[in-house]
Amino acid sequence: MTSTAPATSATPNEQASRAGQILSRPFSIGDLVLPNRIAMAPMTRNFSPGGVPGADVAEYYARRAAGGVGLIITEGTHVDHPYSGREERIPRFYGEDALAGWARVVDAVHRAGGRIVPQLWQEGTGRVTDDESVAKAVSPSGLGLDGNPEGRAMSLAEIDEVVAAFAAAAADAERLGFDGIELHGAHGYLIDRFLWSRTNRRADAYGGDEASRLRFATEIVAATRAAVSASFPIIFRLSQWKAHHYTAKVTETPEELERLLTPLAEAGADVFHASTRRYWEPEFDGSELNLAGWAKKLTGRPTITVGSVGLDSVFLEAVEQGKVKGVAGIEPLLDRLERDEFDLVAVGRALLADPEWAVKTIEGRTDELVPFDSGALTALR
């Protein structure tokens, strides 16, 4: 597969008019009404000293809301569990000071006319680097993504503790005025490692066959659903690829994907956020549908697609180059949205570079778009 975005054939004026018509359509998730089809993808920023988001973080998200983003999904936030995450500048979603910071973020985004959900996260061993933390961090079977020993296998009591931590965070999110939550079940972090047979070798009720490997995730979804109002949206983020394992597959066929997603939907997941590196690549042979397209087809639930939207190269290549060579058109993305392959489009690095990416794209001011550069990763623009 090519690593660059597909070319567009429409003229700038045609693309501008069409983008406005397709992207500006409202969308409802339960009682939550979004003004358009553009979401901000969750991206770790490391700008919350001590795990507490400050005024600069509130302003950062509010700028995207003011710039026309329909739904903001925050960077991953740690739930209240030991070794949920070890980096001190990644925000927490527990503790009086951190929750007060998030309340200010919600207020700023709402005042700017936006909607916002926090991404709730238990990293497991996913981002741990020092030897002491690796030894203490939890995983399904004490195995890393490469199959070698890493961390330690969770006890049944610890599994219950993590499920309760997600439920508590969900309840706090609704109390603080968030518009929903997202559960991070992707990219080789803790929930995802339970789903993958390569990292889940447990012999109890949480490992073994497909249904058992899925139990941890479904219990988290069910517990968060029970902790919030029936109309409070729950988004579940999933992926096939893992960090540094880009060809990994949790499911090899549509049938396997259906067996994974159906219990999550039945447990209370309202939306599936299907993370891919390139939105235009098909997920399975014999169909052009991407992962979000298959998730919608198989479950009937709304889905969010993501992956190099608005960029002319994928993320890691863009960082290596220092700067993307230009701004990619989105005509192929509009084609897929128009035929309802998926419902929402999450934009990542393009929104880091340009907080007004959404309104400029909808209004056809693409000549004003700011191209992504690596400096956007180290500043809250």
GURO-85271 format. One line per field, with one value per residue (C-alpha): residue in one letter; x, y, z. Coordinates in pm, 1 decimal. Last residue first. Layout:
! GURO-85271
residuo c(A, ...)
c1 c(X, ...)
c2 c(Y, ...)
c3 c(Z, ...)
//
This chain:
! GURO-85271
residuo c(R, L, A, T, L, A, G, S, D, F, P, V, L, E, D, T, R, G, E, I, T, K, V, A, W, E, P, D, A, L, L, A, R, G, V, A, V, L, D, F, E, D, R, E, L, R, D, L, L, P, E, I, G, A, V, G, K, V, K, G, Q, E, V, A, E, L, F, V, S, D, L, G, V, S, G, V, T, I, T, P, R, G, T, L, K, K, A, W, G, A, L, N, L, E, S, G, D, F, E, P, E, W, Y, R, R, T, S, A, H, F, V, D, A, G, A, E, A, L, P, T, L, L, R, E, L, E, E, P, T, E, T, V, K, A, T, Y, H, H, A, K, W, Q, S, L, R, F, I, I, P, F, S, A, S, V, A, A, R, T, A, A, V, I, E, T, A, F, R, L, R, S, A, E, D, G, G, Y, A, D, A, R, R, N, T, R, S, W, L, F, R, D, I, L, Y, G, H, A, G, H, L, E, I, G, D, F, G, L, R, E, A, D, A, A, A, A, A, F, A, A, V, V, E, D, I, E, A, L, S, M, A, R, G, E, P, N, G, D, L, G, L, G, S, P, S, V, A, K, A, V, S, E, D, D, T, V, R, G, T, G, E, Q, W, L, Q, P, V, I, R, G, G, A, R, H, V, A, D, V, V, R, A, W, G, A, L, A, D, E, G, Y, F, R, P, I, R, E, E, R, G, S, Y, P, H, D, V, H, T, G, E, T, I, I, L, G, V, G, G, A, A, R, R, A, Y, Y, E, A, V, D, A, G, P, V, G, G, P, S, F, N, R, T, M, P, A, M, A, I, R, N, P, L, V, L, D, G, I, S, F, P, R, S, L, I, Q, G, A, R, S, A, Q, E, N, P, T, A, S, T, A, P, A, T, S, T, M)
c1 c(-71.5, 16.8, 381.3, 613.9, 422.7, 338.8, 711.9, 714.9, 534.4, 176.9, 72.3, -127.5, -449.9, -518.1, -542.3, -802.9, -1047.5, -1340.2, -1574.9, -1585.1, -1208.2, -1133.5, -1385.4, -1233.3, -863.8, -902.9, -669.9, -399.9, -82.9, -227.8, -545.6, -355.2, -189.8, -516.6, -848.3, -1127.4, -1394.0, -1750.7, -2024.1, -1870.1, -1925.0, -2215.9, -2197.8, -2123.1, -1866.7, -1672.4, -1668.0, -1579.5, -1270.6, -1168.6, -1205.6, -993.3, -705.0, -360.7, -179.4, 184.0, 536.3, 482.0, 756.9, 1043.0, 1082.4, 1116.3, 812.0, 603.0, 712.3, 599.3, 260.6, 158.3, 222.7, 30.9, -172.1, -536.9, -657.6, -361.0, -573.2, -910.1, -1260.8, -1544.3, -1833.9, -2205.7, -2342.3, -2506.5, -2281.3, -2126.2, -2158.9, -2052.6, -1743.0, -1661.6, -1665.8, -1457.1, -1196.6, -1183.8, -1431.6, -1286.9, -1384.2, -1241.2, -946.8, -996.9, -923.4, -917.9, -674.8, -815.8, -811.4, -435.7, -283.6, -604.7, -798.6, -1161.9, -1367.1, -1675.0, -1986.2, -2261.3, -2077.3, -2324.7, -2254.5, -2443.6, -2212.4, -1906.6, -2056.9, -2106.0, -1759.3, -1532.4, -1751.2, -1808.7, -1433.9, -1383.9, -1647.0, -1495.8, -1166.8, -816.8, -905.2, -651.8, -418.9, -70.5, 82.2, 190.4, 372.1, 578.1, 283.8, -5.1, -212.8, -563.2, -729.6, -1010.6, -1159.4, -1489.3, -1719.4, -1975.0, -2247.6, -2455.3, -2816.8, -2852.3, -2700.8, -2364.3, -2217.1, -2401.8, -2258.4, -1911.4, -1947.9, -2082.3, -1799.4, -1537.8, -1691.6, -1698.3, -1328.2, -1223.6, -1445.5, -1309.6, -1023.1, -1279.7, -1507.2, -1220.4, -1084.4, -808.9, -810.0, -1019.4, -1204.2, -875.1, -589.2, -431.7, -222.5, -327.5, -43.2, -44.2, -416.1, -500.8, -810.4, -650.8, -367.7, -621.8, -756.3, -403.7, -247.2, -147.0, -273.2, -645.4, -907.2, -905.1, -1255.2, -1410.3, -1649.2, -1961.1, -2060.3, -1848.0, -2029.6, -1811.3, -2062.7, -2066.5, -1689.1, -1683.3, -1920.6, -1699.7, -1389.9, -1554.3, -1652.2, -1299.6, -1154.5, -1404.4, -1294.8, -932.7, -994.5, -1182.3, -888.0, -657.1, -855.9, -839.3, -461.4, -286.6, 12.2, 339.1, 540.2, 714.9, 826.8, 878.1, 591.7, 685.9, 386.7, 506.0, 404.3, 318.8, -5.5, -285.1, -63.4, 32.6, 322.7, 548.4, 850.0, 819.5, 817.5, 1147.7, 1310.5, 1237.2, 1034.0, 659.1, 447.2, 242.8, 308.2, -52.8, -161.6, -493.3, -686.8, -1004.4, -1040.9, -1231.9, -1535.0, -1595.2, -1861.1, -1791.7, -1955.3, -1654.7, -1820.9, -1857.0, -1486.1, -1384.5, -1625.0, -1508.3, -1143.9, -1218.7, -1387.2, -1080.0, -859.4, -1092.7, -1069.5, -689.6, -688.0, -946.1, -794.2, -879.5, -864.0, -489.6, -312.1, 17.6, 294.3, 412.1, 466.3, 405.2, 68.1, -206.6, 78.2, -144.4, -509.6, -714.0, -774.2, -508.5, -616.1, -556.1, -571.3, -915.0, -1180.7, -1325.2, -1649.5, -1778.1, -1451.0, -1529.8, -1231.2, -1395.5, -1391.8, -1029.3, -933.6, -1120.1, -898.4, -576.8, -730.9, -817.7, -468.3, -310.9, -531.4, -397.7, -443.3, -315.9, -108.4, 176.3, 252.7, -12.8, 148.9, 253.3, 57.1, -91.0, -326.5, -696.7, -850.0, -1051.5, -1387.1, -1541.1, -1888.4, -2077.5, -2293.7, -2294.5, -2617.4, -2584.8, -2917.3, -2830.0, -2543.3, -2670.0, -2503.8, -2524.1, -2420.8, -2134.7, -1891.3, -2092.3, -2218.7, -1910.3, -1676.0, -1879.3, -1856.2, -1483.5, -1412.1, -1589.7, -1408.1, -1067.3, -1129.7, -1216.5, -974.7, -820.4, -503.9, -486.1, -293.7, 61.0, 189.8, 107.7, 0.0)
c2 c(2614.9, 2405.9, 2341.3, 2044.7, 1834.2, 2132.4, 2183.5, 1862.9, 2036.0, 2012.3, 2241.3, 2555.8, 2576.5, 2911.8, 2772.8, 2534.5, 2818.1, 2610.7, 2700.9, 2347.2, 2311.3, 2646.9, 2579.9, 2242.2, 2329.4, 2630.2, 2499.0, 2454.1, 2259.7, 2036.8, 2004.3, 1854.6, 1619.9, 1452.9, 1470.6, 1231.2, 1182.0, 1099.9, 878.8, 582.3, 414.3, 657.4, 689.8, 1060.6, 993.5, 759.6, 1003.2, 1287.8, 1096.4, 1045.5, 1424.7, 1508.5, 1703.9, 1674.9, 1978.3, 2005.6, 1874.0, 1764.2, 1894.5, 1750.8, 1468.2, 1215.4, 1358.0, 1338.3, 981.2, 889.0, 1053.8, 930.9, 1148.5, 1409.4, 1507.8, 1619.7, 1298.0, 1072.8, 807.4, 831.6, 694.6, 733.0, 488.2, 487.2, 146.5, -88.5, -363.3, -535.0, -258.4, 10.9, -178.0, -267.6, 95.4, 198.9, -63.8, 44.8, -79.8, -134.2, -502.3, -833.0, -852.0, -699.4, -360.0, -143.1, 152.7, 502.6, 596.5, 554.1, 469.7, 312.9, 374.9, 266.0, 478.4, 266.0, 441.9, 354.0, 94.0, -48.3, -414.8, -518.7, -301.8, -457.8, -806.5, -733.5, -589.7, -890.9, -1155.9, -915.2, -863.9, -1241.2, -1268.2, -976.5, -1170.8, -1158.6, -1005.9, -879.3, -810.9, -665.1, -505.9, -185.2, -346.0, -49.9, 61.4, -169.3, -211.0, -366.4, -77.2, -0.1, 306.0, 256.5, 557.5, 578.0, 840.0, 950.0, 865.4, 586.9, 804.4, 703.6, 440.0, 142.2, 220.6, 249.8, -92.8, -251.0, -109.9, -218.3, -565.8, -592.6, -508.9, -763.1, -1034.7, -1009.8, -1254.0, -1499.7, -1472.5, -1517.1, -1831.6, -1848.4, -1558.1, -1366.7, -1667.2, -1832.7, -1977.8, -1645.3, -1622.0, -1268.4, -1093.2, -1283.7, -1363.9, -994.7, -873.6, -858.2, -654.5, -404.9, -324.7, -262.5, -61.5, -220.5, 51.5, 35.1, -3.1, 355.0, 414.0, 739.0, 938.3, 1152.4, 1520.1, 1625.0, 1819.6, 1749.6, 1499.8, 1308.1, 1279.6, 1186.7, 895.2, 776.8, 802.0, 592.5, 326.3, 316.4, 274.7, -0.8, -205.2, -148.4, -266.5, -577.8, -673.1, -611.1, -854.2, -1116.9, -1082.2, -910.1, -1071.2, -890.1, -642.7, -762.4, -1111.5, -1149.3, -1191.2, -886.4, -691.5, -753.0, -1040.5, -1048.9, -1233.7, -974.0, -675.1, -481.7, -247.7, -339.7, -480.4, -223.6, 53.8, -58.5, -109.8, 237.1, 274.9, 239.4, 351.9, 38.6, -156.1, -120.4, 208.7, 246.9, 516.2, 721.3, 952.0, 1257.0, 1380.9, 1731.9, 1934.3, 2284.9, 2628.5, 2823.8, 2850.2, 2472.6, 2426.7, 2664.0, 2504.9, 2154.3, 2256.3, 2427.4, 2110.7, 1918.4, 2127.9, 2068.6, 1696.8, 1716.0, 1903.4, 1682.6, 1350.7, 1139.1, 1174.5, 1222.0, 1423.1, 1316.8, 1536.5, 1293.9, 999.3, 679.0, 551.7, 335.0, 215.9, 205.3, 267.9, 584.2, 633.6, 804.3, 1051.1, 995.7, 1316.8, 1465.8, 1378.7, 1704.0, 1684.5, 1922.4, 2101.8, 2451.5, 2665.9, 2781.8, 2420.5, 2384.3, 2702.5, 2574.8, 2265.4, 2468.8, 2726.1, 2457.6, 2308.2, 2651.6, 2707.8, 2396.1, 2021.1, 1841.8, 1523.6, 1660.5, 1902.6, 1875.3, 1957.1, 1607.6, 1624.1, 1278.1, 1298.3, 1210.1, 1282.0, 1600.4, 1522.4, 1653.2, 1542.6, 1861.9, 2038.0, 1741.3, 1662.0, 1457.4, 1309.1, 967.3, 1023.3, 1279.0, 1412.6, 1752.9, 1784.7, 2032.8, 1777.0, 1680.8, 2015.2, 2212.5, 1957.2, 1956.6, 2330.8, 2335.0, 2033.7, 2193.8, 2523.2, 2354.5, 2144.0, 1780.3, 1502.7, 1419.1, 1219.8, 942.8, 1019.5, 891.4, 569.3, 354.1, 0.0)
c3 c(1953.3, 2256.3, 2171.2, 2127.0, 1875.4, 1654.8, 1602.7, 1397.7, 1114.7, 993.9, 711.6, 801.1, 602.2, 434.6, 79.1, 219.3, 271.8, 148.5, 430.5, 569.8, 539.9, 699.4, 976.7, 1061.0, 1026.0, 1254.9, 1528.3, 1260.1, 1332.7, 1602.3, 1397.6, 1101.9, 1351.9, 1450.1, 1266.0, 1363.2, 1096.3, 1193.5, 1046.9, 867.3, 528.9, 494.6, 114.7, 150.5, 421.2, 193.4, -97.4, 139.5, 250.2, -112.1, -167.8, 136.5, -10.5, 138.3, 277.0, 171.3, 209.9, 566.7, 789.5, 988.3, 738.9, 1019.3, 1194.5, 879.0, 816.5, 1165.6, 1114.7, 771.8, 469.3, 267.4, 572.0, 582.3, 745.3, 828.9, 1003.2, 1172.6, 1127.1, 1376.3, 1389.8, 1459.3, 1565.1, 1315.0, 1450.0, 1146.0, 887.8, 1132.3, 1245.3, 882.8, 777.8, 1077.4, 985.6, 620.4, 361.9, 13.0, 17.2, -104.5, 133.1, 476.6, 629.5, 319.4, 324.6, 283.8, 653.9, 685.3, 1026.2, 1150.4, 1470.1, 1470.9, 1709.6, 1780.3, 1912.8, 2161.4, 2368.9, 2622.2, 2694.5, 2379.2, 2170.1, 2332.6, 2282.8, 1908.9, 1853.5, 1899.3, 1736.6, 1447.5, 1408.3, 1391.5, 1118.8, 928.7, 916.9, 1068.4, 1404.9, 1659.1, 1368.0, 1401.5, 1090.2, 1263.6, 1552.9, 1672.4, 1888.8, 1804.9, 1491.9, 1487.4, 1658.6, 1897.9, 2063.7, 2246.4, 2271.5, 2552.0, 2515.7, 2818.2, 2728.4, 2987.1, 3257.3, 3395.9, 3629.5, 3477.1, 3134.1, 3284.2, 3444.1, 3125.6, 2913.2, 3166.5, 3194.7, 2815.7, 2793.7, 3057.9, 2906.4, 2552.8, 2606.5, 2746.9, 2444.2, 2200.3, 2365.3, 2626.6, 2864.3, 3118.7, 3268.0, 3364.9, 3157.0, 3064.2, 2749.2, 2655.6, 2473.0, 2141.6, 2166.6, 2148.9, 2334.4, 2680.1, 2532.9, 2397.3, 2741.0, 2874.1, 2592.9, 2263.7, 2032.9, 2120.8, 2395.1, 2514.8, 2652.8, 2528.7, 2742.9, 2697.8, 2687.6, 2985.0, 3256.7, 3558.8, 3698.4, 3368.4, 3368.8, 3737.6, 3671.6, 3385.8, 3604.5, 3874.8, 3620.3, 3477.7, 3827.5, 3912.4, 3609.9, 3709.6, 4065.9, 3951.0, 3729.5, 4023.6, 4237.9, 3964.0, 3966.1, 3679.3, 3510.4, 3556.4, 3354.7, 3039.2, 2939.1, 2561.4, 2315.9, 2108.4, 2236.9, 2590.5, 2815.6, 3187.4, 3115.0, 3108.6, 3182.7, 3493.3, 3563.0, 3855.3, 3670.9, 3393.9, 3652.4, 3804.9, 3464.2, 3331.3, 3011.1, 3072.3, 2778.1, 2705.5, 3025.4, 3135.4, 2986.9, 3166.6, 2983.2, 2979.0, 2677.6, 2789.5, 2592.7, 2458.3, 2279.6, 2153.0, 2155.0, 2282.7, 2623.2, 2615.8, 2550.0, 2829.6, 3079.8, 2998.2, 3039.1, 3370.8, 3497.4, 3380.1, 3606.3, 3900.2, 3823.1, 3837.5, 4169.4, 4341.8, 4244.0, 3942.6, 3566.3, 3547.3, 3279.4, 3119.3, 3256.8, 3525.9, 3294.0, 3490.5, 3372.2, 3516.1, 3733.6, 4041.3, 3947.4, 3928.1, 3556.6, 3347.7, 3080.8, 2708.0, 2506.9, 2479.6, 2225.3, 2092.0, 1895.3, 1627.3, 1562.1, 1430.0, 1520.7, 1843.6, 1960.2, 1849.0, 2036.3, 2344.6, 2353.1, 2370.8, 2604.9, 2859.7, 2826.6, 2882.6, 3188.1, 3355.5, 3323.4, 3635.5, 3592.7, 3802.5, 3522.8, 3246.1, 2909.6, 2802.3, 2473.5, 2409.2, 2112.3, 2108.9, 1766.6, 1722.0, 1566.3, 1244.3, 1131.4, 1214.1, 1474.1, 1714.7, 1898.6, 2216.9, 2327.8, 2189.3, 1949.2, 1699.6, 1385.6, 1218.9, 850.9, 814.0, 675.4, 368.4, 240.9, 336.2, 186.1, -136.4, -178.9, -106.8, -330.5, -624.6, -572.0, -542.4, -857.0, -801.5, -900.8, -564.9, -504.9, -249.5, 72.7, 81.5, 233.1, -66.6, 0.0)
//
